[in-house]
């Protein structure tokens, strides 16, 4: 019996969530088209994937923020989510 489109999509998502580290999560969202174009340009400029660029930007921003916080503020930051 042939799989439905929904079953094929579910199988695809399950396969692609199994990265080498096993810690990947899916992020589905809409962003402004100019931001998407900027992401694409930056990724091509740095010769990295859009995913790698986003991860780096997010991690760098978090590090910058944490450097400005006290220990109690950092604890609150991590406890918030």
Secondary structure, 3 states (H helix, E strand, C coil): CCCCHHHHHHHHHHHHHCCCCCCCCCCCCCCCHHHHHHHHHHHHHHCCCHHHHHHHHHHHHHHHHHHCCCHHHHHHHHHCC
